[in-house]
Amino acid sequence: MPDLPTPQDAAEATLFSECWDAVLSYADLCTGASTHARQLASEAFSLGIREARAAEAESSGKNFGRRARTPRLPRIPLLLTAVRQTTAIWEARGQGERLDPDLRLWLNSEKATRFSGPPLHRPLALRGLRDMQEPDAALLWLAEVEALPVASVARRLGLDPEGAAEELQQVRGVFRDRCHRNHLDTPLSEECRSYARLLDAVTRSPAAEVPDDLSWHLARCVECAEAAACLRLVGGGLPAALAGGVIGWGGLAYLERRRRAVESGLSRGAADDPDEQDSDAAEGRRARIGRVGLIVAAVGVSLLALAVTLAPFGEDGGSGSLEGTADREPVGQQVPSPDPVPSGPGNDSAASSTTSPQPSESKTDEKSGTGSASEKEPQGDSTSSAEEDGADPNPSEPAVCHARYELVNEWPDGFQATVTVKSDYALNNWRVSWTFPDGQKMTQMWDGNFDQDGSRVTATAADYNKSVAAGGSFAVGFLGSWKPGSGNAEPDEFMLNGRSCTHS
């Protein structure tokens, strides 16, 4: 694994930190294991930084005194294209088994060759972004694809936060003009060229209707469909056009990941104010201290109860003590298990019933569903095993989760959506299922794995997001197909680990 390049100064060190977060996120989409993701991210990061530094040196050394600029992408999209290039290198040198199987199919298709083929045939969004001034392109990418708040982007780029929104709107117009010009420069067929001016006119007006003949043409021509997505600045399609045109495979999945990272506060560039970052860090430290205190308290109470249980009793005192505690739950059940706590022998013994001092016996009871463990509220592992064993959940029991379905994007034969589930209880693992009413078919999922049996879809956790705190949430994003004649209604009958969920 190559060493990461050394930052040249403090400003570049900050930039490296922000870019690494994006590179690792995309590398994780491209691989099947976290170790492979970090190796791919490291190789791609080193490759991209070398290319960026070489381009900067070339720009500063050539055409001295003239206003000439070597076209290049901003740092983050440049490094993401380096990830794509590195996956092609892995595939060529026989390391393709580390990559996602769908990515390998894409790398060996004509879609991938467009990104390395003749410049005039490369995706329009890639050419348009490369032709812009680098600060303008960075503003557009950070706001549209990385989904950062405009005020945060402004501070990151040294712009006036009050005028950043207006400047972003102007940059969108510049991107549109570059894409329109590049579309006309592309070697087009006679039919495509006859629609070029009509396409420009239709996409300039938000209220304009697309003529039937143009709509039919866009359904059959990839290059004109890409142009329509880049030229239409309203309707929410610009981020998808940028991500798909610059990154290529997995662009929509990356886009959804970055949006969720910002919403959940996990993105390094999302904080508006350094003071807020310090406050969040202090709050996180206090939360960790509180969880440690709960763990110590739970262990102490369990050990005390165990000592009382095993202590010798007299004839009179013993009978009186047993009668006084016969109707009470064991202390191990009264004290809630602090979350999140990694599962292990020590934690299992602390949270198990005090009437079973042997950890192995406690685990056996939980798995078999007998004894005190069966009286507990449903947890991730126990409900998951119940579903796998074919046990039907009791419909009269209250819902233990809340599911939300969001249709992110839709096109004539496909769609992109997100399912977010909030669990009332802590989970060590999860599986969520739902039913499509119109025969929709799943094609790709991120942040989880899926299996479809007819109209019923079951999504299971990835290796990195199995644990969910009580009251926490998780989400999966996916692509699917639907038939225009059948409709694309929202799914229903959501269940989490065999228990019904409310749906909103």
PyMOL commands that set and color helices and strands:
alter all, ss='L'
color gray80, all
select helices_A, chain A and resi 10-30+34-61+75-92+96-98+101-107+110-116+119-121+124-130+134-144+150-157+161-185+190-204+212-220+222-231+238-246+251-263+274-310+315-325+331-334+345-351+359-368+371-375+380-388
alter helices_A, ss='H'
color red, helices_A
select strands_A, chain A and resi 401-411+414-423+431-435+441-446+449-453+456-460+473-481+492-496+499-503
alter strands_A, ss='S'
color yellow, strands_A
deselect
rebuild
show_as cartoon
